[in-house]
Protein backbone atom coordinates (compact mmCIF):
# COMPACT_ATOMS: atom_id res chain seq x y z
CA UNK A 1 0.00 0.00 0.00
CA UNK A 2 1.26 3.47 -0.88
CA UNK A 3 0.42 6.64 0.97
CA UNK A 4 -2.69 8.48 -0.18
CA UNK A 5 -2.40 11.62 -2.25
CA UNK A 6 -3.62 14.44 0.01
CA UNK A 7 -5.79 17.03 -1.73
CA UNK A 8 -7.32 20.42 -0.97
CA UNK A 9 -10.32 21.46 -3.10
CA UNK A 10 -10.77 25.17 -3.84
CA UNK A 11 -14.02 26.33 -5.44
CA UNK A 12 -16.58 28.97 -4.49
CA UNK A 13 -19.45 26.55 -5.19
CA UNK A 14 -19.98 24.14 -2.29
CA UNK A 15 -21.90 21.68 -4.47
CA UNK A 16 -19.04 21.53 -6.96
CA UNK A 17 -16.54 20.87 -4.17
CA UNK A 18 -18.73 18.14 -2.71
CA UNK A 19 -19.21 16.50 -6.10
CA UNK A 20 -15.47 16.42 -6.76
CA UNK A 21 -14.79 15.19 -3.22
CA UNK A 22 -17.22 12.30 -3.70
CA UNK A 23 -15.55 11.31 -6.98
CA UNK A 24 -12.06 11.42 -5.51
CA UNK A 25 -12.88 9.61 -2.27
CA UNK A 26 -14.06 6.62 -4.32
CA UNK A 27 -10.54 6.18 -5.71
CA UNK A 28 -9.06 4.79 -2.51
CA UNK A 29 -5.63 6.38 -2.96
CA UNK A 30 -6.92 9.98 -3.05
CA UNK A 31 -7.83 11.79 0.17
CA UNK A 32 -9.49 15.22 0.40
CA UNK A 33 -8.03 16.83 3.53
CA UNK A 34 -9.45 20.33 3.17
CA UNK A 35 -11.74 22.65 1.24
CA UNK A 36 -11.85 26.39 0.57
CA UNK A 37 -14.36 28.70 -1.08
CA UNK A 38 -12.09 31.63 -1.96
CA UNK A 39 -8.50 32.43 -2.83
CA UNK A 40 -7.82 33.89 0.61
CA UNK A 41 -9.27 30.84 2.35
CA UNK A 42 -7.23 28.60 0.05
CA UNK A 43 -3.99 30.23 1.24
CA UNK A 44 -4.93 29.53 4.85
CA UNK A 45 -6.09 25.94 4.33
CA UNK A 46 -3.19 24.92 2.10
CA UNK A 47 -0.59 26.38 4.46
CA UNK A 48 -2.21 24.53 7.36
CA UNK A 49 -2.82 21.15 5.69
CA UNK A 50 0.20 21.04 3.35
CA UNK A 51 -1.54 18.80 0.76
CA UNK A 52 0.21 17.12 -2.13
CA UNK A 53 -2.14 18.68 -4.69
CA UNK A 54 -4.43 21.71 -4.69
CA UNK A 55 -7.38 21.58 -7.13
CA UNK A 56 -7.85 25.30 -7.78
CA UNK A 57 -10.81 27.04 -9.40
CA UNK A 58 -10.07 30.22 -11.37
CA UNK A 59 -12.98 32.60 -10.92
CA UNK A 60 -13.72 33.14 -7.23
CA UNK A 61 -14.41 36.08 -4.92
CA UNK A 62 -11.43 38.03 -3.60
CA UNK A 63 -7.99 37.41 -5.04
CA UNK A 64 -9.19 34.50 -7.21
CA UNK A 65 -7.53 31.24 -8.11
CA UNK A 66 -4.71 32.54 -10.28
CA UNK A 67 -3.38 34.95 -7.67
CA UNK A 68 -3.78 32.31 -4.96
CA UNK A 69 -1.76 29.93 -7.13
CA UNK A 70 0.94 32.56 -7.64
CA UNK A 71 1.25 33.17 -3.89
CA UNK A 72 1.29 29.48 -2.98
CA UNK A 73 3.94 28.63 -5.57
CA UNK A 74 6.09 31.54 -4.37
CA UNK A 75 5.79 30.51 -0.71
CA UNK A 76 8.96 28.60 0.32
CA UNK A 77 7.04 26.89 3.11
CA UNK A 78 4.49 25.36 0.71
CA UNK A 79 5.40 22.25 -1.30
CA UNK A 80 1.92 21.63 -2.70
CA UNK A 81 1.47 21.46 -6.48
CA UNK A 82 -1.51 23.18 -8.10
CA UNK A 83 -3.92 21.67 -10.62
CA UNK A 84 -6.16 24.39 -12.03
CA UNK A 85 -9.74 23.29 -12.74
CA UNK A 86 -12.07 25.55 -14.67
CA UNK A 87 -15.35 25.47 -16.55
CA UNK A 88 -14.01 27.85 -19.17
CA UNK A 89 -12.17 26.56 -22.24
CA UNK A 90 -10.06 29.71 -22.49
CA UNK A 91 -6.48 29.91 -23.68
CA UNK A 92 -5.77 33.02 -21.61
CA UNK A 93 -6.66 31.14 -18.43
CA UNK A 94 -4.29 28.33 -19.32
CA UNK A 95 -1.44 30.70 -20.09
CA UNK A 96 -2.10 32.70 -16.91
CA UNK A 97 -2.25 29.53 -14.82
CA UNK A 98 1.07 28.28 -16.17
CA UNK A 99 2.64 31.70 -15.67
CA UNK A 100 1.40 31.66 -12.07
CA UNK A 101 3.24 28.37 -11.57
CA UNK A 102 0.45 25.80 -11.80
CA UNK A 103 1.58 22.26 -12.59
CA UNK A 104 -1.54 21.37 -14.55
CA UNK A 105 -4.76 22.56 -16.13
CA UNK A 106 -7.97 20.57 -16.68
CA UNK A 107 -11.54 21.41 -17.57
CA UNK A 108 -14.25 20.59 -15.02
CA UNK A 109 -16.11 18.55 -17.62
CA UNK A 110 -13.22 16.07 -17.75
CA UNK A 111 -14.15 12.46 -17.05
CA UNK A 112 -13.83 11.39 -13.38
CA UNK A 113 -11.04 8.96 -14.21
CA UNK A 114 -9.26 11.73 -16.14
CA UNK A 115 -9.39 14.01 -13.11
CA UNK A 116 -8.18 11.28 -10.76
CA UNK A 117 -5.30 10.35 -13.04
CA UNK A 118 -4.46 14.02 -13.49
CA UNK A 119 -4.12 14.46 -9.75
CA UNK A 120 -1.87 11.40 -9.53
CA UNK A 121 0.24 12.79 -12.38
CA UNK A 122 0.66 16.15 -10.65
CA UNK A 123 1.44 14.50 -7.29
CA UNK A 124 4.13 12.39 -8.97
CA UNK A 125 5.93 15.53 -10.10
CA UNK A 126 4.79 15.65 -13.73
CA UNK A 127 2.87 18.42 -15.45
CA UNK A 128 -0.49 18.10 -17.16
CA UNK A 129 -2.24 20.19 -19.80
CA UNK A 130 -5.82 19.77 -20.93
CA UNK A 131 -5.73 18.29 -24.46
CA UNK A 132 -8.88 20.29 -25.29
CA UNK A 133 -7.11 23.60 -24.75
CA UNK A 134 -3.44 22.88 -25.38
CA UNK A 135 -3.63 22.81 -29.17
CA UNK A 136 -5.50 26.12 -29.41
CA UNK A 137 -3.04 27.80 -27.05
CA UNK A 138 0.05 26.64 -28.90
CA UNK A 139 -1.36 27.40 -32.34
CA UNK A 140 -2.21 30.92 -31.23
CA UNK A 141 1.21 31.43 -29.64
CA UNK A 142 3.04 30.16 -32.73
CA UNK A 143 0.90 32.22 -35.12
CA UNK A 144 1.33 35.29 -32.94
CA UNK A 145 5.09 34.88 -32.90
CA UNK A 146 5.16 34.71 -36.67
CA UNK A 147 2.95 37.77 -37.09
CA UNK A 148 4.98 39.77 -34.57
CA UNK A 149 8.13 39.18 -36.60
CA UNK A 150 6.41 39.66 -39.96
CA UNK A 151 6.99 36.08 -41.08
CA UNK A 152 5.15 32.76 -41.12
CA UNK A 153 5.74 30.43 -38.16
CA UNK A 154 8.18 27.98 -39.75
CA UNK A 155 11.16 26.11 -38.40
CA UNK A 156 14.50 27.93 -38.40
CA UNK A 157 17.88 26.43 -39.19
CA UNK A 158 19.01 26.46 -35.58
CA UNK A 159 15.89 24.62 -34.48
CA UNK A 160 16.28 22.07 -37.26
CA UNK A 161 19.86 21.40 -36.22
CA UNK A 162 18.82 20.91 -32.60
CA UNK A 163 16.06 18.49 -33.58
CA UNK A 164 18.59 16.53 -35.63
CA UNK A 165 20.44 15.90 -32.38
CA UNK A 166 17.49 13.96 -30.96
CA UNK A 167 17.32 10.20 -31.27
CA UNK A 168 14.36 8.71 -33.12
CA UNK A 169 12.72 7.73 -29.83
CA UNK A 170 13.33 11.17 -28.28
CA UNK A 171 11.68 12.83 -31.28
CA UNK A 172 8.73 10.48 -30.91
CA UNK A 173 8.42 11.39 -27.22
CA UNK A 174 8.52 15.11 -28.09
CA UNK A 175 5.71 14.65 -30.61
CA UNK A 176 3.59 12.83 -28.03
CA UNK A 177 4.27 15.58 -25.49
CA UNK A 178 2.91 18.05 -28.04
CA UNK A 179 -0.35 16.09 -28.09
CA UNK A 180 -0.74 16.69 -24.35
CA UNK A 181 0.02 13.12 -23.26
CA UNK A 182 1.29 12.44 -19.74
CA UNK A 183 4.34 10.27 -19.07
CA UNK A 184 2.10 7.31 -18.23
CA UNK A 185 0.15 7.73 -21.48
CA UNK A 186 3.38 8.00 -23.48
CA UNK A 187 4.70 4.87 -21.77
CA UNK A 188 1.54 2.97 -22.74
CA UNK A 189 1.70 4.26 -26.32
CA UNK A 190 5.35 3.27 -26.76
CA UNK A 191 5.20 0.07 -24.67
CA UNK A 192 8.03 1.18 -22.38
CA UNK A 193 8.34 1.88 -18.67
CA UNK A 194 7.45 5.20 -17.07
CA UNK A 195 11.04 5.68 -15.89
CA UNK A 196 12.23 5.28 -19.48
CA UNK A 197 9.84 8.00 -20.63
CA UNK A 198 11.06 10.35 -17.89
CA UNK A 199 14.62 9.81 -19.08
CA UNK A 200 13.65 10.57 -22.68
CA UNK A 201 11.78 13.73 -21.61
CA UNK A 202 14.80 14.92 -19.61
CA UNK A 203 17.07 14.30 -22.60
CA UNK A 204 14.73 16.22 -24.91
CA UNK A 205 14.63 19.22 -22.58
CA UNK A 206 18.41 19.19 -22.16
CA UNK A 207 19.24 18.83 -25.86
CA UNK A 208 16.79 21.53 -26.94
CA UNK A 209 17.66 23.84 -24.01
CA UNK A 210 14.05 23.95 -22.85
CA UNK A 211 12.88 24.69 -19.31
CA UNK A 212 9.88 22.38 -19.05
CA UNK A 213 7.22 20.36 -20.86
CA UNK A 214 5.24 23.47 -21.73
CA UNK A 215 8.17 24.90 -23.66
CA UNK A 216 8.63 21.50 -25.30
CA UNK A 217 5.04 21.58 -26.57
CA UNK A 218 5.49 25.10 -27.98
CA UNK A 219 8.78 24.06 -29.59
CA UNK A 220 7.19 21.07 -31.31
CA UNK A 221 4.45 23.19 -32.86
CA UNK A 222 6.77 26.06 -33.75
CA UNK A 223 9.05 23.71 -35.67
CA UNK A 224 6.17 21.82 -37.29
CA UNK A 225 6.99 18.50 -35.62
CA UNK A 226 3.29 17.71 -35.25
CA UNK A 227 0.46 17.84 -37.74
CA UNK A 228 -1.62 21.03 -37.44
CA UNK A 229 -4.09 19.87 -40.06
VENZI-V188388 format. One record per residue. N is the residue number from 0. RES is the residue in one letter. PSI is psi in whole degrees, -180 to 180 (999 if undefined). NEAR is the number of other C-alpha atoms within 8 Angstrom. Layout:
((N | RES | PSI | NEAR) (N | RES | PSI | NEAR))
This chain:
((0 | X | 134 | 2) (1 | X | 161 | 4) (2 | X | 149 | 5) (3 | X | 151 | 8) (4 | X | 121 | 12) (5 | X | 131 | 11) (6 | X | 141 | 14) (7 | X | 130 | 15) (8 | X | 129 | 13) (9 | X | 114 | 15) (10 | X | 141 | 14) (11 | X | -3 | 10) (12 | X | 114 | 7) (13 | X | -38 | 8) (14 | X | -38 | 6) (15 | X | -45 | 8) (16 | X | -43 | 12) (17 | X | -38 | 8) (18 | X | -44 | 8) (19 | X | -42 | 8) (20 | X | -44 | 10) (21 | X | -43 | 8) (22 | X | -46 | 9) (23 | X | -37 | 12) (24 | X | -23 | 11) (25 | X | -13 | 7) (26 | X | -23 | 8) (27 | X | -46 | 8) (28 | X | 5 | 9) (29 | X | 129 | 13) (30 | X | 120 | 11) (31 | X | 116 | 12) (32 | X | -4 | 9) (33 | X | 159 | 10) (34 | X | 154 | 12) (35 | X | 148 | 13) (36 | X | 5 | 12) (37 | X | 167 | 15) (38 | X | -43 | 16) (39 | X | -44 | 10) (40 | X | -35 | 9) (41 | X | -43 | 13) (42 | X | -44 | 11) (43 | X | -49 | 8) (44 | X | -43 | 12) (45 | X | -43 | 14) (46 | X | -30 | 9) (47 | X | -45 | 6) (48 | X | -25 | 8) (49 | X | 59 | 9) (50 | X | 168 | 12) (51 | X | -40 | 11) (52 | X | 139 | 15) (53 | X | 120 | 14) (54 | X | 108 | 12) (55 | X | 122 | 13) (56 | X | 161 | 13) (57 | X | -60 | 11) (58 | X | 108 | 6) (59 | X | 163 | 13) (60 | X | 157 | 8) (61 | X | -136 | 7) (62 | X | -17 | 11) (63 | X | 171 | 14) (64 | X | -35 | 13) (65 | X | -44 | 11) (66 | X | -38 | 10) (67 | X | -41 | 13) (68 | X | -46 | 14) (69 | X | -43 | 11) (70 | X | -39 | 9) (71 | X | -43 | 10) (72 | X | -34 | 14) (73 | X | -13 | 6) (74 | X | 116 | 7) (75 | X | -16 | 6) (76 | X | -1 | 5) (77 | X | 124 | 10) (78 | X | 2 | 8) (79 | X | 146 | 12) (80 | X | 147 | 12) (81 | X | 128 | 14) (82 | X | 112 | 15) (83 | X | 128 | 13) (84 | X | 129 | 12) (85 | X | 155 | 10) (86 | X | -21 | 7) (87 | X | 125 | 5) (88 | X | 69 | 8) (89 | X | 129 | 7) (90 | X | -35 | 10) (91 | X | -33 | 6) (92 | X | -42 | 8) (93 | X | -47 | 11) (94 | X | -42 | 9) (95 | X | -39 | 9) (96 | X | -43 | 13) (97 | X | -38 | 10) (98 | X | -36 | 7) (99 | X | -15 | 11) (100 | X | 10 | 10) (101 | X | 149 | 15) (102 | X | -11 | 12) (103 | X | 166 | 14) (104 | X | 122 | 13) (105 | X | 153 | 13) (106 | X | 148 | 11) (107 | X | -17 | 7) (108 | X | 12 | 5) (109 | X | 154 | 8) (110 | X | 149 | 6) (111 | X | -43 | 7) (112 | X | -30 | 6) (113 | X | -41 | 8) (114 | X | -47 | 10) (115 | X | -45 | 11) (116 | X | -34 | 8) (117 | X | -41 | 10) (118 | X | -43 | 10) (119 | X | -40 | 9) (120 | X | -46 | 12) (121 | X | -44 | 16) (122 | X | -30 | 11) (123 | X | -4 | 6) (124 | X | 3 | 6) (125 | X | 169 | 10) (126 | X | 162 | 10) (127 | X | 129 | 14) (128 | X | 139 | 10) (129 | X | 121 | 11) (130 | X | -30 | 9) (131 | X | -26 | 7) (132 | X | -28 | 12) (133 | X | -49 | 12) (134 | X | -45 | 9) (135 | X | -41 | 9) (136 | X | -50 | 11) (137 | X | -41 | 11) (138 | X | -42 | 9) (139 | X | -42 | 8) (140 | X | -44 | 9) (141 | X | -45 | 12) (142 | X | -41 | 10) (143 | X | -39 | 8) (144 | X | -41 | 9) (145 | X | -42 | 12) (146 | X | -38 | 10) (147 | X | -30 | 7) (148 | X | 6 | 6) (149 | X | 32 | 6) (150 | X | 159 | 7) (151 | X | 154 | 7) (152 | X | 93 | 11) (153 | X | 161 | 8) (154 | X | 144 | 9) (155 | X | 170 | 7) (156 | X | -39 | 6) (157 | X | -44 | 6) (158 | X | -40 | 9) (159 | X | -39 | 10) (160 | X | -40 | 8) (161 | X | -43 | 10) (162 | X | -36 | 9) (163 | X | -20 | 7) (164 | X | -8 | 7) (165 | X | 147 | 11) (166 | X | 167 | 7) (167 | X | -41 | 6) (168 | X | -38 | 8) (169 | X | -39 | 12) (170 | X | -40 | 11) (171 | X | -42 | 8) (172 | X | -42 | 12) (173 | X | -42 | 13) (174 | X | -37 | 11) (175 | X | -35 | 10) (176 | X | -41 | 13) (177 | X | -19 | 13) (178 | X | 0 | 10) (179 | X | 16 | 12) (180 | X | 144 | 12) (181 | X | 171 | 11) (182 | X | -41 | 10) (183 | X | -42 | 8) (184 | X | -38 | 8) (185 | X | -41 | 13) (186 | X | -43 | 13) (187 | X | -41 | 9) (188 | X | -38 | 6) (189 | X | -3 | 6) (190 | X | 46 | 6) (191 | X | 173 | 8) (192 | X | 158 | 8) (193 | X | -38 | 9) (194 | X | -36 | 6) (195 | X | -42 | 9) (196 | X | -43 | 13) (197 | X | -38 | 9) (198 | X | -44 | 8) (199 | X | -43 | 11) (200 | X | -44 | 11) (201 | X | -41 | 8) (202 | X | -40 | 9) (203 | X | -47 | 12) (204 | X | -41 | 13) (205 | X | -47 | 8) (206 | X | -32 | 10) (207 | X | 3 | 8) (208 | X | 48 | 6) (209 | X | 149 | 10) (210 | X | -42 | 6) (211 | X | -176 | 7) (212 | X | -34 | 10) (213 | X | -45 | 6) (214 | X | -34 | 9) (215 | X | -41 | 13) (216 | X | -48 | 14) (217 | X | -41 | 12) (218 | X | -44 | 8) (219 | X | -41 | 13) (220 | X | -40 | 14) (221 | X | -36 | 11) (222 | X | 18 | 12) (223 | X | 45 | 10) (224 | X | -6 | 8) (225 | X | 157 | 8) (226 | X | 121 | 5) (227 | X | -2 | 5) (228 | X | 999 | 2))
